[in-house]
């Protein structure tokens, strides 16, 4: 079996990226249900806390506990990513979405691949950037904007709306930077790495949640179940997959997930929440797939020749 690289991610990474798109697409649904019983800060704090504790137990059972993080330098990377690429964007999105249309948040997250490009050029040159990848990323963003963009320019009229938009764009920047930093981190077991980042984020978010929203008075069954699901799958499992994909296939390949998430969110919302199917879905999907295909054309051709 050949080793996965940014130019040839391999079948497993393709499966993982598609699976991650589905998992994160369902996160919107689970978080929406969680907010029926808990505040946004509480949801963010419990997601990272429960997710981190779960991964710590799984990692210990599989020989990838926190003790396998090899050095103080590795811990520094975990702390930087946990605070800057997990806790901070969670906080920015929680705050910003109070003042802006949800469609703008979707477009902002879709900008992650475009923000990754200059960072990869500066700090991760081995991934390789050429006209093909730049054009593919841009095409994917156009498809995403067609899907969720029509409402992105609408105004809520709130005096802090412009700050809310900046907060969401800053969150996208955090995710883009976090991908590149993860790529540069010292080699360590993926479960241990993901565990450390989530626990760092939880240590930051839990005090904020307690001070701003207090400890939950009750745990309603449906919102609690949704919150546990959000902690175990879109947070814990997704963190491990994210680390694995970035460290083997690169930041640019990982960023393709950002184009999938809104599509899966719409599909799952129609399937399970009774939402209306947007008429532009299939056009947007075709453009997004064309962008992904163009940006990964060499890898796809290599795979098809086998």
Phi, psi and omega in degrees: 000128182285152179284136180291141178221166176302327179279337180220079187298331181089157184300317183300317180293325175298316179298317181295319180293318177295317177298321179294323176299318178294314182299312180288331174297323177284346181297323180301318181294313182292320178294320179301317178290324179298323183290350174289342182235348184221157177284164184297322179292322179295318178299313181297317182292316181289327176301310183288322181294307179296320179297317180294317180295318179299313180295326179298319180290317179295316180298319179297321181291331184260008181078021178237040178289176183299335179293343180276355173291120201281340189202168175297325178296319178297319177297324178298318178297317179298320180292319179296315181291318180298322181276317187269338183242000174235294184296312183297310178295326174302315181294315181298317180292318179301318181285313186294324184289355173290338192240357188232162172294143181299332180298326180294322177299321178297317179294320180299317179293329178289346178280352183306312180301324179290325178287331179293326186307304181294329179293319177295319179301322183276322193240351183218057188299336183294344179286333176080123177231128176221178180305323181300313182289320179298314180296319179297317179296317179296319179296318177299320179294322177299316178298318179296320180296323177298323182288310188245355188284334185306327179264000186290330182273353180296149182255139176272345181082000181284143183295337180262015184300316182295327176290324177297320178294318177298322180297318180292321177294322177295323177298319177299320177297323177297316180296318180296314179297319180299324179296315181292320179295320177301320179298327183270355184292153175301151181294131178203161180302134186298323181292317179298317180299310181297320179301312182298318181295319180291321180292323175300314179299319181296319179300327179281316189280327184299312177300322178298317181296317182294318181291317186276329185235349181077172177284139181304134178284331181209169180231082180302140188303311186292309177298325180293317178298319179296321180293319178297318177300314181299325180288320187280322187256293181294346180253295186291301181299317181297325180296319179293315180299317181300314179299316183297315183293314182297316185287341180254318186252348173102165183292320181296316179297317179299324184293345177298338178300327183299331178280334180282324191304311180298325180296310179295326178299317178294313182298315180290325177295321177292320185287320190244342183247003178069023180282162182277137179287120179294136183296337182273003186302311188289324175296314180298317181298318180298318181290319179299314180296324177296319179295317178296317180298319180293316183292334182244027186298320180296316179296320179294319179295320177299317181294318183290335180286342184285000000 
